[in-house]
Amino acid sequence: MFLFRQRLICVGYESLHQHGNNQRDNTYPVITPGEPVPVPYPVPADVDTNDIFAAFFAKVQDKITLADDSSIFVSIEYLITQNRLKWIIPTIQNRRSTTIIHNTSIIESVKPGNKYFVGIGLGRSITSFGLAPSIALLTKKDHLYSFSYDGLTKMCISVHIGKLEKDN
C-alpha cells in the first residue's frame, strides 16, 4: 500500500556541493515552482487502516480513582470518542465520620386521676343578689360534675356535663 505525498520537485537531481555546500555529498531533488508531482511514500506493512479507523471511532469510557482512603474518595469518569472528550463526571465522597448526638428527654406524664375544683360564684338579678360557693369534680374519663349552694337565696344548683372536648 502506498500513500501519495505531493511535493514540488524537478525531474533532475543535483548535488549539494554544486551549490557551494560541501557538508554532505548527497543528492536531493531540486524544488522548483511548477505542477505538484505525486511521490509514492511507503507505509510500513504492520499498519492497518481499519484498525486506525476503528480506534478513532471507538468509544473509550473509563473511571480513574484519584484518592481512595478513609477520609475522602475522588474519582473521574469520562468518555472519549473521535479524539475528543465527550463528557466527564467527577465523584467526590466525604468519608469523614459524622458525630450523631442523641438527646433523650424523658417527660413523666401525669397519671390520669380525679381533679377537684373549688370556687365562688356571684350572681345578680333584678330582685336579688347571689353568692354561692361551688365545688367541681373532673373524673378520669373527662366527665364534669359541679355543685353550688347559694346561702343568701337558699338555692342549690347541680350540673353534670358529659365528656369534655379537648382542643389540640
DSSP file (Angstrom, degrees, kcal/mol; ACC not computed):
  #  RESIDUE AA STRUCTURE BP1 BP2  ACC     N-H-->O    O-->H-N    N-H-->O    O-->H-N    TCO  KAPPA ALPHA  PHI   PSI    X-CA   Y-CA   Z-CA
    1    1 A M              0   0    0      0, 0.0    42,-1.1     0, 0.0     2,-0.4   0.000 360.0 360.0 360.0 138.5    0.0    0.0    0.0
    2    2 A F  E     -A   42   0A   0     40,-0.2     2,-0.4    38,-0.0     0, 0.0  -0.977 360.0-153.4-127.6 138.6    1.3    3.4   -0.9
    3    3 A L  E     -A   41   0A   0     38,-2.0    38,-2.6    -2,-0.4     2,-0.5  -0.894  23.4-131.2-103.8 142.2    0.2    6.9    0.3
    4    4 A F  E     -A   40   0A   0     -2,-0.4     2,-0.4    36,-0.2    -2,-0.0  -0.828  18.4-167.5-102.0 130.0    0.9    9.7   -2.1
    5    5 A R  E     -A   39   0A   0     34,-2.2    34,-2.8    -2,-0.5     2,-0.6  -0.913  16.1-137.2-109.7 138.6    2.6   12.9   -0.9
    6    6 A Q  E     +A   38   0A   0     -2,-0.4     2,-0.3    32,-0.2    -2,-0.0  -0.865  32.0 160.2-102.8 126.3    2.6   15.9   -3.2
    7    7 A R  E     -A   37   0A   0     30,-1.3    30,-1.8    -2,-0.6     2,-1.0  -0.973  44.3-114.3-137.5 153.6    5.8   17.9   -3.4
    8    8 A L        +     0   0    0     -2,-0.3     2,-0.3    28,-0.2    27,-0.0  -0.791  54.8 154.0 -86.9 107.6    7.1   20.4   -5.9
    9    9 A I        -     0   0    0     -2,-1.0     2,-0.3    26,-0.4    22,-0.2  -0.925  39.4-129.1-133.5 159.1   10.1   18.6   -7.4
   10   10 A C        -     0   0    0     20,-1.7    20,-0.2    -2,-0.3    24,-0.0  -0.741  27.2-118.0-102.5 156.0   12.0   18.8  -10.6
   11   11 A V  S    S+     0   0    0     -2,-0.3     2,-0.1    18,-0.1    -1,-0.1   0.842  92.4  70.1 -64.5 -34.1   12.8   15.6  -12.6
   12   12 A G  S    S-     0   0    0     18,-0.1    18,-1.0    17,-0.0     2,-0.4  -0.451  70.4-143.0 -88.7 159.3   16.6   16.1  -12.2
   13   13 A Y  E     -B   29   0B   0     16,-0.2     2,-0.3    -2,-0.1    -2,-0.0  -0.936  13.8-166.7-116.4 141.9   18.8   15.7   -9.1
   14   14 A E  E     -B   28   0B   0     14,-1.2    14,-1.3    -2,-0.4     2,-0.2  -0.907  24.8-109.4-124.5 156.5   21.7   17.9   -8.4
   15   15 A S  E >   -B   27   0B   0     -2,-0.3     3,-0.9    12,-0.2     4,-0.4  -0.574  18.9-131.0 -84.1 147.2   24.5   17.5   -5.9
   16   16 A L  G > >S+     0   0    0     10,-1.5     5,-1.6     1,-0.2     3,-1.4   0.842 105.6  61.3 -65.9 -33.3   24.6   19.8   -2.8
   17   17 A H  G > 5S+     0   0    0      1,-0.3     3,-0.8     9,-0.2    -1,-0.2   0.684  92.6  65.6 -72.9 -12.3   28.3   20.5   -3.3
   18   18 A Q  G < 5S+     0   0    0     -3,-0.9    -1,-0.3     1,-0.2    -2,-0.2   0.746  99.4  53.4 -74.6 -21.6   27.5   22.1   -6.7
   19   19 A H  G < 5S-     0   0    0     -3,-1.4    -1,-0.2    -4,-0.4    -2,-0.2   0.355 129.1 -96.8 -92.3   6.1   25.6   24.8   -4.8
   20   20 A G  T < 5S+     0   0    0     -3,-0.8     2,-0.8     1,-0.2    -3,-0.2   0.503  89.7 122.3  94.0   5.5   28.6   25.6   -2.7
   21   21 A N      < +     0   0    0     -5,-1.6     3,-0.3     1,-0.1    -1,-0.2  -0.881  30.5 173.4-102.9 106.0   27.6   23.4    0.3
   22   22 A N        +     0   0    0     -2,-0.8    -1,-0.1     1,-0.2    -5,-0.1   0.186  50.7  99.1 -98.7  16.9   30.4   20.9    0.9
   23   23 A Q  S    S+     0   0    0      1,-0.2     2,-0.3    -7,-0.1    -1,-0.2   0.920  92.9  13.3 -71.1 -41.4   29.0   19.4    4.1
   24   24 A R        -     0   0    0     -3,-0.3    -7,-0.2     2,-0.1    -1,-0.2  -0.954  59.3-143.7-135.1 152.3   27.5   16.4    2.5
   25   25 A D        +     0   0    0     -2,-0.3     2,-0.2    -9,-0.1    -3,-0.1  -0.297  58.4 127.0-109.3  47.8   27.8   14.8   -0.8
   26   26 A N        -     0   0    0     -2,-0.0   -10,-1.5   -12,-0.0     2,-0.5  -0.670  56.8-124.9-101.9 158.2   24.2   13.6   -1.1
   27   27 A T  E     -B   15   0B   0     -2,-0.2   -12,-0.2   -12,-0.2    -2,-0.1  -0.890  28.2-177.7-104.3 134.2   21.8   14.3   -3.9
   28   28 A Y  E     -B   14   0B   0    -14,-1.3   -14,-1.2    -2,-0.5     2,-0.1  -0.922  34.8 -98.7-124.8 150.6   18.5   16.0   -3.2
   29   29 A P  E     -B   13   0B   0      0, 0.0     2,-0.5     0, 0.0   -16,-0.2  -0.450  38.0-122.9 -66.6 143.3   15.6   16.8   -5.5
   30   30 A V        -     0   0    0    -18,-1.0   -20,-1.7   -20,-0.2     2,-0.6  -0.777  21.1-141.5 -89.2 125.7   15.6   20.4   -6.6
   31   31 A I        +     0   0    0     -2,-0.5   -22,-0.2   -22,-0.2   -23,-0.0  -0.789  30.0 165.5 -93.8 120.5   12.4   22.1   -5.8
   32   32 A T        -     0   0    0     -2,-0.6    -2,-0.0     0, 0.0     2,-0.0  -0.944  43.7 -91.0-130.1 153.0   11.2   24.5   -8.4
   33   33 A P  S    S+     0   0    0      0, 0.0     2,-0.3     0, 0.0   -24,-0.0  -0.340  77.9  86.9 -62.8 143.8    7.9   26.1   -8.9
   34   34 A G  S    S-     0   0    0    -24,-0.0   -24,-0.0    -3,-0.0     3,-0.0  -0.988  77.9 -17.0 160.7-161.5    5.5   24.2  -11.1
   35   35 A E        -     0   0    0     -2,-0.3   -26,-0.4     1,-0.1     2,-0.2  -0.464  68.2-109.0 -72.5 141.6    2.9   21.5  -11.1
   36   36 A P        -     0   0    0      0, 0.0   -28,-0.2     0, 0.0    -1,-0.1  -0.536  31.0-154.6 -71.1 136.8    2.8   19.2   -8.0
   37   37 A V  E     -A    7   0A   0    -30,-1.8   -30,-1.3    -2,-0.2     2,-0.2  -0.958  16.6-123.3-113.9 122.9    4.0   15.7   -8.8
   38   38 A P  E     -A    6   0A   0      0, 0.0   -32,-0.2     0, 0.0   -34,-0.0  -0.457  25.8-164.2 -67.9 133.2    2.7   12.8   -6.6
   39   39 A V  E     -A    5   0A   0    -34,-2.8   -34,-2.2    -2,-0.2     2,-0.1  -0.979  21.8-119.2-118.1 126.0    5.6   10.9   -5.0
   40   40 A P  E     -A    4   0A   0      0, 0.0   -36,-0.2     0, 0.0   -38,-0.0  -0.405  24.3-162.3 -66.5 137.1    4.8    7.4   -3.5
   41   41 A Y  E     -A    3   0A   0    -38,-2.6   -38,-2.0    -2,-0.1     2,-0.1  -0.975  18.1-129.7-120.7 116.2    5.5    7.2    0.2
   42   42 A P  E     -A    2   0A   0      0, 0.0   -40,-0.2     0, 0.0     3,-0.0  -0.426  17.0-151.8 -71.4 137.4    5.8    3.6    1.5
   43   43 A V        -     0   0    0    -42,-1.1     4,-0.0    -2,-0.1    -2,-0.0  -0.878  29.9-100.1-105.1 137.6    3.8    2.8    4.6
   44   44 A P    >   -     0   0    0      0, 0.0     3,-1.2     0, 0.0    -1,-0.1  -0.246  28.4-125.6 -56.6 146.8    5.0    0.1    7.0
   45   45 A A  T 3  S+     0   0    0      1,-0.3    -2,-0.0     3,-0.0     0, 0.0   0.729 103.3  64.0 -69.8 -23.2    3.3   -3.3    6.4
   46   46 A D  T 3  S+     0   0    0      2,-0.1     2,-0.5     0, 0.0    -1,-0.3   0.409  79.7  97.6 -85.7   4.2    2.1   -3.7   10.1
   47   47 A V    <   -     0   0    0     -3,-1.2     2,-0.5     4,-0.0    -4,-0.0  -0.825  57.9-163.3 -93.6 125.3   -0.2   -0.6    9.9
   48   48 A D     >  -     0   0    0     -2,-0.5     4,-1.8     1,-0.1     3,-0.2  -0.944  13.1-155.3-112.9 121.2   -3.8   -1.5    9.3
   49   49 A T  H  > S+     0   0    0     -2,-0.5     4,-2.5     1,-0.2     5,-0.2   0.867  95.5  56.1 -63.1 -37.6   -6.1    1.4    8.2
   50   50 A N  H  > S+     0   0    0      1,-0.2     4,-2.6     2,-0.2    -1,-0.2   0.886 106.5  50.4 -63.5 -37.9   -9.2   -0.4    9.5
   51   51 A D  H  > S+     0   0    0      2,-0.2     4,-2.4     1,-0.2    -1,-0.2   0.886 109.5  51.4 -66.3 -37.4   -7.6   -0.6   12.9
   52   52 A I  H  X S+     0   0    0     -4,-1.8     4,-2.0     2,-0.2    -2,-0.2   0.937 113.4  43.7 -64.8 -46.0   -6.8    3.1   12.8
   53   53 A F  H  X S+     0   0    0     -4,-2.5     4,-2.4     2,-0.2    -2,-0.2   0.892 113.0  52.3 -66.0 -39.1  -10.4    4.0   11.9
   54   54 A A  H  X S+     0   0    0     -4,-2.6     4,-0.7    -5,-0.2    -2,-0.2   0.903 112.0  45.9 -63.7 -40.2  -11.8    1.5   14.5
   55   55 A A  H  < S+     0   0    0     -4,-2.4    -1,-0.2     2,-0.2     3,-0.2   0.863 112.2  52.0 -69.4 -35.0   -9.6    3.1   17.2
   56   56 A F  H  < S+     0   0    0     -4,-2.0    26,-1.9     1,-0.2    27,-0.3   0.912 117.3  36.5 -67.7 -42.8  -10.6    6.6   16.1
   57   57 A F  H  < S+     0   0    0     -4,-2.4    -1,-0.2    24,-0.2    -2,-0.2   0.441  93.4 112.9 -92.1   0.5  -14.4    6.0   16.2
   58   58 A A     <  -     0   0    0     -4,-0.7     2,-0.7    -3,-0.2    24,-0.5  -0.394  67.8-126.6 -71.4 150.4  -14.3    3.7   19.2
   59   59 A K        -     0   0    0     22,-0.1     2,-0.7    -2,-0.1    22,-0.2  -0.891  22.7-164.7 -99.4 117.8  -15.9    4.9   22.5
   60   60 A V  E     +C   80   0C   0     20,-3.1    20,-2.5    -2,-0.7     2,-0.5  -0.905  10.2 177.9-107.3 110.9  -13.5    4.7   25.3
   61   61 A Q  E     +C   79   0C   0     -2,-0.7     2,-0.3    18,-0.2    18,-0.2  -0.953  11.0 159.4-115.5 131.5  -15.2    5.0   28.7
   62   62 A D  E     -C   78   0C   0     16,-1.8    16,-2.4    -2,-0.5     2,-0.4  -0.951  32.1-139.8-148.2 162.7  -13.1    4.8   31.8
   63   63 A K  E     -C   77   0C   0     -2,-0.3     2,-0.5    14,-0.2    14,-0.3  -0.992  15.7-163.8-131.1 123.8  -13.1    5.6   35.5
   64   64 A I  E     -C   76   0C   0     12,-3.2    12,-2.8    -2,-0.4     2,-0.7  -0.919  10.3-146.9-110.0 129.2   -9.9    6.9   37.2
   65   65 A T  E     +C   75   0C   0     -2,-0.5    10,-0.3    10,-0.2     3,-0.1  -0.858  18.3 176.5 -96.2 118.5   -9.7    6.9   41.0
   66   66 A L  E     +     0   0C   0      8,-2.3     2,-0.4    -2,-0.7     9,-0.2   0.848  70.0   9.6 -89.4 -38.9   -7.6    9.9   42.2
   67   67 A A  E     +C   74   0C   0      7,-1.9     7,-2.8     2,-0.1    -1,-0.3  -0.991  57.7 168.6-145.8 134.4   -8.0    9.4   46.0
   68   68 A D  E     +C   73   0C   0     -2,-0.4     2,-0.2     5,-0.2     5,-0.2  -0.718  31.0 117.6-148.2  91.6   -9.4    6.5   48.0
   69   69 A D  S    S-     0   0    0      3,-2.3    -2,-0.1    -2,-0.2    26,-0.0  -0.714  76.8 -75.9-139.9-166.6   -8.8    6.5   51.7
   70   70 A S  S    S+     0   0    0     -2,-0.2     3,-0.1     1,-0.2     0, 0.0   0.677 124.7  40.1 -74.0 -15.9  -10.7    6.6   55.0
   71   71 A S  S    S+     0   0    0      1,-0.3    24,-2.3    25,-0.1    25,-0.7   0.747 121.6  10.9-104.6 -26.2  -11.5   10.4   54.7
   72   72 A I  E     - D   0  94C   0     22,-0.2    -3,-2.3    23,-0.2     2,-0.4  -0.999  48.3-157.0-153.9 151.4  -12.3   11.0   51.1
   73   73 A F  E     +CD  68  93C   0     20,-2.1    20,-2.7    -2,-0.3     2,-0.4  -0.993  18.0 176.7-129.7 123.9  -13.0    9.3   47.7
   74   74 A V  E     +CD  67  92C   0     -7,-2.8    -8,-2.3    -2,-0.4    -7,-1.9  -0.994   8.2 159.0-130.3 126.5  -12.4   11.2   44.5
   75   75 A S  E     -CD  65  91C   0     16,-2.3    16,-3.1    -2,-0.4     2,-0.4  -0.965  25.7-147.2-142.9 160.6  -12.8    9.7   41.0
   76   76 A I  E     -CD  64  90C   0    -12,-2.8   -12,-3.2    -2,-0.3     2,-0.4  -0.996   8.5-166.2-131.3 126.9  -13.4   10.9   37.5
   77   77 A E  E     +CD  63  89C   0     12,-2.4    12,-3.3    -2,-0.4     2,-0.3  -0.932  19.8 169.6-111.7 137.2  -15.4    9.0   34.8
   78   78 A Y  E     -CD  62  88C   0    -16,-2.4   -16,-1.8    -2,-0.4     2,-0.4  -0.930  28.6-142.9-145.7 164.8  -15.1   10.1   31.2
   79   79 A L  E     -CD  61  87C   0      8,-1.9     7,-2.8    -2,-0.3     8,-1.0  -0.997  16.3-173.9-133.1 127.7  -15.9    9.2   27.6
   80   80 A I  E     +CD  60  85C   0    -20,-2.5   -20,-3.1    -2,-0.4     2,-0.3  -0.984  12.5 158.6-122.0 130.7  -13.6    9.8   24.6
   81   81 A T  E >   + D   0  84C   0      3,-2.2     3,-1.3    -2,-0.4   -24,-0.2  -0.981  65.9  10.6-148.9 145.0  -14.5    9.2   21.0
   82   82 A Q  T 3  S-     0   0    0    -26,-1.9   -25,-0.1   -24,-0.5   -26,-0.1   0.867 129.3 -62.5  54.6  41.8  -13.1   10.6   17.8
   83   83 A N  T 3  S+     0   0    0    -27,-0.3     2,-0.4     1,-0.2    -1,-0.3   0.742 115.5 111.0  58.3  27.5  -10.1   12.0   19.7
   84   84 A R  E <  S-D   81   0C   0     -3,-1.3    -3,-2.2     0, 0.0     2,-0.7  -0.983  73.0-121.8-132.1 143.5  -12.5   14.3   21.7
   85   85 A L  E     -D   80   0C   0     -2,-0.4    -5,-0.2    -5,-0.2     3,-0.1  -0.745  29.2-178.1 -80.2 115.2  -13.6   14.3   25.3
   86   86 A K  E     -     0   0C   0     -7,-2.8     2,-0.3    -2,-0.7    -1,-0.2   0.916  60.4 -12.9 -85.9 -46.4  -17.4   14.0   25.2
   87   87 A W  E     -D   79   0C   0     -8,-1.0    -8,-1.9     2,-0.0     2,-0.3  -0.990  52.6-160.4-154.2 158.7  -18.3   14.1   28.9
   88   88 A I  E     -D   78   0C   0     -2,-0.3   -10,-0.2   -10,-0.2   -12,-0.0  -0.997   2.9-166.1-143.1 136.4  -16.7   13.9   32.3
   89   89 A I  E     -D   77   0C   0    -12,-3.3   -12,-2.4    -2,-0.3     2,-0.3  -0.950   9.3-157.0-126.5 110.3  -18.3   13.1   35.7
   90   90 A P  E     -D   76   0C   0      0, 0.0     2,-0.4     0, 0.0   -14,-0.2  -0.648   5.9-159.1 -83.9 145.4  -16.3   13.8   38.9
   91   91 A T  E     +D   75   0C   0    -16,-3.1   -16,-2.3    -2,-0.3     2,-0.4  -0.991  11.9 177.2-126.2 124.7  -17.3   11.9   42.0
   92   92 A I  E     -D   74   0C   0     -2,-0.4     2,-0.5   -18,-0.2   -18,-0.2  -0.990   2.1-178.4-130.0 123.9  -16.4   13.2   45.5
   93   93 A Q  E     -D   73   0C   0    -20,-2.7   -20,-2.1    -2,-0.4     2,-0.7  -0.985  20.9-142.3-124.5 126.9  -17.5   11.5   48.7
   94   94 A N  E     +D   72   0C   0     -2,-0.5   -22,-0.2   -22,-0.2   -23,-0.1  -0.774  19.5 179.3 -85.6 117.1  -16.7   12.7   52.1
   95   95 A R        +     0   0    0    -24,-2.3   -23,-0.2    -2,-0.7     2,-0.1   0.252  33.9 128.6-104.6  11.9  -15.9    9.7   54.3
   96   96 A R        -     0   0    0    -25,-0.7     2,-0.1     1,-0.1   -25,-0.1  -0.463  68.4-106.4 -67.5 140.0  -15.1   11.6   57.5
   97   97 A S        -     0   0    0     -2,-0.1     2,-0.3     1,-0.1    -1,-0.1  -0.406  31.7-139.1 -70.2 140.9  -17.1   10.1   60.3
   98   98 A T        -     0   0    0     -2,-0.1     2,-0.6    -3,-0.1    -1,-0.1  -0.751  10.6-126.5-100.1 148.1  -20.0   12.2   61.5
   99   99 A T        -     0   0    0     -2,-0.3     2,-0.6     2,-0.0    -2,-0.0  -0.831  20.2-160.3 -96.1 124.3  -20.9   12.6   65.1
  100  100 A I        -     0   0    0     -2,-0.6     2,-0.6     2,-0.0    -2,-0.0  -0.916   3.5-157.9-107.7 121.0  -24.5   11.8   66.0
  101  101 A I        -     0   0    0     -2,-0.6     2,-0.6     2,-0.0    -2,-0.0  -0.869   3.7-161.2-101.9 121.2  -25.8   13.3   69.2
  102  102 A H        -     0   0    0     -2,-0.6     2,-0.6     2,-0.0    -2,-0.0  -0.902   6.2-172.9-103.7 119.8  -28.7   11.6   70.7
  103  103 A N        -     0   0    0     -2,-0.6     2,-0.6     2,-0.0    -2,-0.0  -0.959   2.8-169.1-111.2 123.0  -30.7   13.6   73.2
  104  104 A T        -     0   0    0     -2,-0.6     2,-0.6     2,-0.0    -2,-0.0  -0.952   1.7-165.9-115.0 120.1  -33.4   11.7   75.0
  105  105 A S        -     0   0    0     -2,-0.6     2,-0.7     2,-0.0    -2,-0.0  -0.909   5.3-157.3-106.0 125.6  -35.8   13.7   77.1
  106  106 A I        -     0   0    0     -2,-0.6     2,-0.6     2,-0.0    -2,-0.0  -0.904   9.3-172.3-105.0 116.4  -38.0   11.7   79.5
  107  107 A I        -     0   0    0     -2,-0.7     2,-0.7     0, 0.0    -2,-0.0  -0.935  16.9-142.4-110.8 117.9  -41.1   13.5   80.4
  108  108 A E        -     0   0    0     -2,-0.6     2,-0.2     1,-0.0    -2,-0.0  -0.689  19.6-143.8 -81.1 119.1  -43.1   11.9   83.1
  109  109 A S        -     0   0    0     -2,-0.7     2,-0.4     1,-0.1    -1,-0.0  -0.527  21.1-105.2 -83.0 151.0  -46.8   12.3   82.3
  110  110 A V        -     0   0    0     -2,-0.2    -1,-0.1     1,-0.1     3,-0.1  -0.601  36.9-119.6 -75.3 126.4  -49.3   12.9   85.0
  111  111 A K        -     0   0    0     -2,-0.4    -1,-0.1     1,-0.1     2,-0.1  -0.441  35.9-102.2 -66.8 137.7  -51.3    9.8   85.6
  112  112 A P        +     0   0    0      0, 0.0     2,-0.3     0, 0.0    28,-0.1  -0.353  60.4 145.2 -63.9 138.0  -54.9   10.4   84.9
  113  113 A G        -     0   0    0     26,-0.1     2,-0.2    -3,-0.1    -3,-0.0  -0.926  52.7 -66.6-156.9 178.8  -56.9   10.9   88.1
  114  114 A N        -     0   0    0     -2,-0.3     2,-0.4    25,-0.0    25,-0.2  -0.563  45.5-154.8 -76.5 140.2  -59.9   12.8   89.5
  115  115 A K  E     -E  138   0D   0     23,-2.8    23,-3.2    -2,-0.2     2,-0.4  -0.947   1.6-153.1-119.8 140.4  -59.4   16.5   89.8
  116  116 A Y  E     -E  137   0D   0     -2,-0.4     2,-0.4    21,-0.2    21,-0.2  -0.905   8.1-169.1-115.7 140.8  -61.3   18.7   92.3
  117  117 A F  E     -E  136   0D   0     19,-2.7    19,-2.9    -2,-0.4     2,-0.4  -0.981   1.7-169.1-129.9 140.8  -62.0   22.4   91.9
  118  118 A V  E     +E  135   0D   0     -2,-0.4     2,-0.3    17,-0.2    17,-0.2  -0.987  22.3 140.6-129.0 137.9  -63.3   24.9   94.5
  119  119 A G  E     -E  134   0D   0     15,-2.6    15,-3.7    -2,-0.4     2,-0.4  -0.944  42.8-107.7-161.4-179.1  -64.6   28.4   93.7
  120  120 A I  E     -E  133   0D   0     -2,-0.3     2,-0.4    13,-0.3    28,-0.0  -0.978  23.2-153.8-124.0 135.2  -67.2   31.1   94.5
  121  121 A G  E     -E  132   0D   0     11,-3.8    11,-3.4    -2,-0.4     2,-0.4  -0.916   6.2-162.8-109.8 135.1  -70.0   32.2   92.1
  122  122 A L  E     +E  131   0D   0     -2,-0.4     2,-0.3     9,-0.2     9,-0.2  -0.927  15.3 168.5-114.8 142.1  -71.5   35.7   92.2
  123  123 A G  E     -E  130   0D   0      7,-2.6     7,-3.4    -2,-0.4     2,-0.3  -0.981  14.8-167.7-149.4 159.0  -74.8   36.5   90.6
  124  124 A R  E     +E  129   0D   0     -2,-0.3     5,-0.2     5,-0.3     2,-0.2  -0.985   5.4 177.8-149.8 136.6  -77.4   39.3   90.5
  125  125 A S        -     0   0    0      3,-3.0    -2,-0.0    -2,-0.3     5,-0.0  -0.662  50.6 -88.3-122.7-175.4  -80.9   39.5   89.2
  126  126 A I  S    S+     0   0    0     -2,-0.2     3,-0.0     1,-0.2    -1,-0.0   0.869 125.2  24.8 -65.8 -35.5  -83.4   42.4   89.3
  127  127 A T  S    S+     0   0    0      1,-0.1     2,-0.3    -3,-0.0    -1,-0.2   0.642 123.9  33.3-105.7 -16.7  -84.7   41.5   92.7
  128  128 A S        -     0   0    0      2,-0.0    -3,-3.0    25,-0.0     2,-0.4  -0.890  57.0-139.2-141.9 168.3  -81.9   39.5   94.4
  129  129 A F  E     -E  124   0D   0     -2,-0.3     2,-0.4    -5,-0.2    -5,-0.3  -0.964  22.1-155.0-125.4 142.0  -78.2   39.1   94.8
  130  130 A G  E     +E  123   0D   0     -7,-3.4    -7,-2.6    -2,-0.4     2,-0.4  -0.961  17.5 178.1-129.0 141.9  -76.5   35.7   95.0
  131  131 A L  E     +E  122   0D   0     -2,-0.4    20,-1.0    -9,-0.2    21,-0.6  -0.960  17.0 173.2-136.8 116.3  -73.2   34.5   96.4
  132  132 A A  E     -E  121   0D   0    -11,-3.4   -11,-3.8    -2,-0.4    18,-0.2  -0.958  25.7-146.1-135.4 118.1  -72.6   30.7   96.1
  133  133 A P  E     -E  120   0D   0      0, 0.0    16,-1.7     0, 0.0     2,-0.3  -0.566  30.0-164.6 -70.6 145.4  -69.5   28.7   96.9
  134  134 A S  E     -EF 119 148D   0    -15,-3.7   -15,-2.6    14,-0.2     2,-0.3  -0.944  17.3-161.5-137.0 157.6  -69.1   25.8   94.4
  135  135 A I  E     -EF 118 147D   0     12,-2.6    12,-2.8    -2,-0.3     2,-0.3  -0.981  10.4-168.2-134.6 144.3  -67.2   22.6   94.1
  136  136 A A  E     -EF 117 146D   0    -19,-2.9   -19,-2.7    -2,-0.3     2,-0.4  -0.982   8.9-155.2-138.1 148.4  -66.5   20.6   90.9
  137  137 A L  E     -EF 116 145D   0      8,-3.1     8,-2.6    -2,-0.3     2,-0.6  -0.989   1.9-165.3-125.7 125.1  -65.2   17.1   90.1
  138  138 A L  E     -EF 115 144D   0    -23,-3.2   -23,-2.8    -2,-0.4     6,-0.2  -0.952  20.8-150.4-108.7 116.4  -63.4   16.2   86.9
  139  139 A T    >   -     0   0    0      4,-2.6     3,-1.6    -2,-0.6   -26,-0.1  -0.192  28.8 -99.3 -83.4 174.5  -63.2   12.4   86.6
  140  140 A K  T 3  S+     0   0    0      1,-0.3    -1,-0.1     2,-0.1   -27,-0.1   0.787 124.0  52.9 -62.1 -29.2  -60.6   10.3   84.8
  141  141 A K  T 3  S-     0   0    0      2,-0.1    -1,-0.3   -29,-0.0    23,-0.1   0.121 122.8-103.8 -96.9  21.0  -63.0    9.9   81.8
  142  142 A D  S <  S+     0   0    0     -3,-1.6    22,-1.8     1,-0.2     2,-0.4   0.836  70.5 145.7  62.1  39.9  -63.4   13.7   81.5
  143  143 A H  E     - G   0 163D   0     20,-0.2    -4,-2.6     2,-0.0     2,-0.5  -0.907  36.9-147.7-102.0 136.1  -66.9   14.0   83.0
  144  144 A L  E     -FG 138 161D   0     17,-2.3    17,-3.0    18,-0.5     2,-0.5  -0.911  14.2-174.9-111.8 126.2  -67.5   17.2   85.0
  145  145 A Y  E     -FG 137 160D   0     -8,-2.6    -8,-3.1    -2,-0.5     2,-0.4  -0.978   8.9-174.2-117.5 129.3  -69.8   17.3   88.0
  146  146 A S  E     -FG 136 159D   0     13,-3.2    13,-2.9    -2,-0.5     2,-0.4  -0.963   8.5-174.4-128.7 142.5  -70.5   20.6   89.6
  147  147 A F  E     +FG 135 158D   0    -12,-2.8   -12,-2.6    -2,-0.4     2,-0.3  -0.996   6.2 176.0-137.9 129.8  -72.4   21.6   92.8
  148  148 A S  E     -FG 134 157D   0      9,-3.4     9,-3.4    -2,-0.4     2,-0.4  -0.975  10.7-165.2-132.5 146.5  -73.2   25.1   94.0
  149  149 A Y  E     - G   0 156D   0    -16,-1.7     2,-0.8    -2,-0.3     7,-0.2  -0.975  10.2-152.2-135.0 121.0  -75.2   26.3   97.0
  150  150 A D  E  >> - G   0 155D   0      5,-3.6     5,-1.5    -2,-0.4     4,-0.9  -0.816   7.3-169.7 -93.1 111.8  -76.3   29.9   97.3
  151  151 A G  T  45S+     0   0    0    -20,-1.0    -1,-0.2    -2,-0.8   -19,-0.1   0.750  81.6  54.5 -74.1 -23.6  -76.7   30.7  101.0
  152  152 A L  T  45S+     0   0    0    -21,-0.6    -1,-0.2     1,-0.2   -22,-0.1   0.906 122.1  26.2 -77.6 -42.0  -78.4   34.1  100.5
  153  153 A T  T  45S-     0   0    0    -22,-0.1    -2,-0.2     2,-0.1    -1,-0.2   0.423 103.1-125.5-100.6   1.1  -81.3   32.8   98.3
  154  154 A K  T  <5 +     0   0    0     -4,-0.9     2,-0.4     1,-0.2    -3,-0.2   0.926  59.4 146.5  54.7  51.3  -81.2   29.2   99.7
  155  155 A M  E   < -G  150   0D   0     -5,-1.5    -5,-3.6     2,-0.0     2,-0.4  -0.949  36.0-155.7-122.8 138.4  -80.8   27.8   96.3
  156  156 A C  E     -G  149   0D   0     -2,-0.4     2,-0.4    -7,-0.2    -7,-0.2  -0.935   8.2-169.6-115.6 133.7  -78.9   24.6   95.3
  157  157 A I  E     -G  148   0D   0     -9,-3.4    -9,-3.4    -2,-0.4     2,-0.4  -0.985   5.2-179.5-126.2 131.7  -77.5   24.0   91.8
  158  158 A S  E     -G  147   0D   0     -2,-0.4     2,-0.4   -11,-0.2   -11,-0.2  -0.997   6.3-176.5-129.2 134.1  -76.1   20.7   90.5
  159  159 A V  E     -G  146   0D   0    -13,-2.9   -13,-3.2    -2,-0.4     2,-0.5  -0.987  11.8-166.5-133.5 138.8  -74.7   20.3   87.0
  160  160 A H  E     -G  145   0D   0     -2,-0.4     2,-0.5   -15,-0.2   -15,-0.2  -0.991   6.3-171.4-123.6 124.5  -73.4   17.3   85.0
  161  161 A I  E     -G  144   0D   0    -17,-3.0   -17,-2.3    -2,-0.5     3,-0.1  -0.960  20.1-133.0-113.7 130.4  -71.5   17.8   81.8
  162  162 A G  E     -     0   0D   0     -2,-0.5   -18,-0.5     1,-0.2    -1,-0.1   0.319  61.5 -24.8 -64.2-159.0  -70.6   14.8   79.8
  163  163 A K  E    S-G  143   0D   0    -20,-0.1     2,-0.2     1,-0.1   -20,-0.2  -0.277  71.9-128.1 -58.4 130.4  -67.3   14.1   78.2
  164  164 A L        -     0   0    0    -22,-1.8     2,-0.5    -3,-0.1    -1,-0.1  -0.567  13.3-128.1 -82.9 142.5  -65.3   17.3   77.6
  165  165 A E        -     0   0    0     -2,-0.2     2,-0.4     0, 0.0    -1,-0.0  -0.775  22.6-147.9 -88.3 131.3  -63.9   18.0   74.2
  166  166 A K        -     0   0    0     -2,-0.5     2,-0.4     2,-0.0     0, 0.0  -0.845   8.9-131.0-103.1 136.6  -60.2   18.9   74.4
  167  167 A D              0   0    0     -2,-0.4     0, 0.0     1,-0.1     0, 0.0  -0.671 360.0 360.0 -82.3 136.2  -58.6   21.4   71.9
  168  168 A N              0   0    0     -2,-0.4    -1,-0.1     0, 0.0    -2,-0.0   0.469 360.0 360.0 -86.6 360.0  -55.4   20.1   70.3
